[in-house]
Amino acid sequence: MSAEPVRLYEESNDNLPWLPLPEKGWREFRILPPEKTFLKTFEDLPFDQYAPHCQRYRRFSQFKMSCFANSWMPALLPHRPFIQSAEYNQHSGGILREFEPLKCNIEPYVDEVFSMLKIDPDRFYHLDVHQYRVCATPGAEGISVPEGPHRDGQQYVVVLVFRRHQITGAECRLYDPKTGQPFYKIMLEENEGIVLDDEKLLHNATNIKTAGGQDGHRDYLVLNINEWEKRRYGEAFECAMSDTMFSSILD
């Protein structure tokens, strides 16, 4: 990707009324460079204890998104654990994972993304925000996705890459859910992103390796976007996802 870092407004698909995407189910784009104060917050991420072999650090918060006067506003929800169905994540699905909340201001970045994607401004949405740093050393690769090709169990997934420091790898790959075979790959560089229809595609990212024999890292956000009526939030949702783990064990 080599386009200038400006907001892009491309053709839409009326069959997806609240988040227009091409029929293929994904779209790449560029984002404006972040503030230095925002980048600084990636240096204070707690270690991901649920993936100790991955050299991964993260924070997590949830929001209710609404649009007012042509600006998207994230309203912080009471902090709760993160959980996915074991159907989608066989590595840590069905487990209530406790992550520290975000310390960064995400408002300018989610406003840019929601506006650029032409999300319907007359509705409310549930937004999960995962802030990651994945590290690599000369002796160990950094693992962004320990579960391999997967769905997140959301309606839409957005990946925003802000920094690639002294690394190679982290190639984003898309898979046909029927065959499990990869059919598209892209290297997201700094200030680039991709939005995926999570109900249509599987996705993965390759491990990162150091470049030049020095420690390196990749800083990025993952956004999970759902209609508010289909939100993945609250005690009832957490109980339902926990039940999937026990069902998979019994099966």
N, C-alpha and C positions, 0 to 999 in steps of 0.2 A: 504494500500500500504506500502511495506516495502523494496523496492529495494534501492540499493545504488544510490546517486545523481550523475549519469553519463548520458551522452547523449545516447539515445536509437535509434537504427536503426532496425525497425521491418519490417515484410513483407508488401508489398504495393499492391494496387489494380490499375491495369492499366486502369480501367474504369474512374478513376479520375486523369487525366494526370498531372495537375499542383499542386495538393495537395493530395498525396496518403493517403487514409484512408481504414480501413477494411470496408467490405460491411455494417456492422451494423451502421456505420455513426458517430462513436466517437472513441476516443483513449485517454487513461490516460498515464501520463508520469511524470518523476521527472525532476527538474531543479537544477542547481548549486545554492548554498546559495548566497544571494546578499551581496553587500558591505554595511557596516554600514552607509556610507553616503547616499546610496540609501534609506535605511529604514528610515533614518532621515526625508526624504522629505514627508513621510506620516503624519508627525506631523504638517504640514503647509498647509493642504488642506482646502479650503473654505467650508463653510456649503452649502449643496445642498438645495437651496431655493425652488426648484420645488418638493421636497418631504420632507416637514418640519416635518412630523411625523415619519420619518424613522431613525433619528439620523445618517444621512449619510453625508459624506464629500467627495468632488471629484474635480478633474481637468480633462481636456480633450484637446488633440491635435491630428492633422492629419498629415500623412506623405505619401510620395511616396517612395516605397521600390524598391531597385535594388540591384543586386549582382555584386560585383567587386572583382576579385582575391579571390574567394571563401569566401568572407565576405559580409554579408547583411548590406546595408547602408540605414538608414532612413533619407530622405530629408524632413525637416519640411516644410509644406505647410502654406500659409498665413492663419491666424487664422479666423475661421468662427464659427457660431453657430452650435450646434448639433440638428438634427431633425430626427425623425422616422415617418414612416407612421402610421396613426391612425388604419390601418388594423392590425398592429403588436403590437402596444402599446396603449391600450385604456385608460391608466392612464395619459399619457402626450404626446401621438402621435399627429403629426400635429402642434406642438408648437416649435417655434425657442427657444431653450434653450441656454442661454449665460453662459458658464463656463470659468473660468480662465485657461490659458494654463499651461501645465506641466512645472515644474522646474527641474525635474530629468532627468538624462541621461539614456534613454531606450536602447541605441544601443547594449550593451552586451547581454541584455535579449531577444530582438527581433532577434538578430543574432543567438543566441542559439536556439530559438524556430523555426525560419525559416529553419535553417540547420538541426535540429533534425527531422522536419516534411518532409524533402526532397522536399520542394517547388521548382518548376521548376526555375532554376536560370537565364534562358534566357528570362524572361518576367518581366514586371513591375507590381506592385501591389499598391492598395490603402489601407492604414492602419489607422484605428481609434484606439487611445489608451485612455482608461478611467482609471484613477487612483482613487481608492476608499479607504476610511476608514469607516467602519460601527461600531458604538459604541453600547454597552449595559450597562445599569445601573441596580441596584437592583430593581428599580421601573419601568423600561421600556425596552422592547426588541428592538434589532436593526433589521431593516428591509432592507435586501439587494435588494429584488425584489418586489416592491409594486404592480407591474402589474400581479403577479402570473405566472403560466405557459404560456410561450410565445415564439415567435421567435423574433430575433432582426431585421429581414429584411436584412440580410447580406448573403454572401455565406458561410463563416466560422466564428466561434466564438471560441476564446481561453480564458480560465480563468486561471490565475496564482496566486496562494496563497503564500504570503511571510511571513505572521505572523498571529498567532492566540494567543491572549493574554487574559488569564483569561476568556475564553468563552466556551460554548457548542453550538451545533447547526451549522447552515450554511451547512446543508447537501444538496449536489447537486442531483437533481432528473431529470430524463429524461422521456418524455411522448410521447405516440403514438399520432400523430396529428389527426388521424382519429377518435379515441375513446376518446381522452383527458385523458386517464388513465396512471398513472405512471407505468413504467415497470423496471426501474433501478435506483439505488441510490448509492452514494458514498460520503464519507467524505474526502474532500481534505484537507490534512494536510499541514504544512509549507513546502515550496519548492516542491509542487506538482501542476500539472496542468491537464487540459483536453481540447481537441479540439473537436468541434461539427460541423457536417454538418447542418447548420441552415435551409437549405431547406428541410431537412428530419425529423428533430426532434423538439419538444418543450422542453424547459428547465426551471428550477426554482431552488431556494435555500430557505431552511427553515430559519426562523428568528434565530438570535443569542440571547443567554441568558448568564448572568454572571455566572461564576463559583466561588464558595467560597464567595459569597456576596460582591465582589469587582467589580469596573468598569472594563470593558473589551472592546476589539476591534478586528477587523479582517482587515488586510491590503492586498489588492490584485489589480491586473490589469485585465482588460478585453480588449482583442484585437479583432477588427472586420477586417477581411481580405477579400478583393475583388480584382478581376482582375482590372487592371487600366482602361480597356475599360468599365467596369461596376461599376466605382467608385461612391460612395455615397458622392459627394462633389460638391460644387459650387452653384451659384444662381439658375440655372435651376432646379437642384435637389431639392433645398429647396422650390422653388415655387410648384413643383409637389407634394411634401410631405404635404405642407400646404393645397393644394387642396383636399387631402384625408380627412382632418378633416371636411371641409365644405361639402364634399360628404356624409360623415357618418352622419352629422347632418340632411341633406336633406332626407337621406334614413330613 
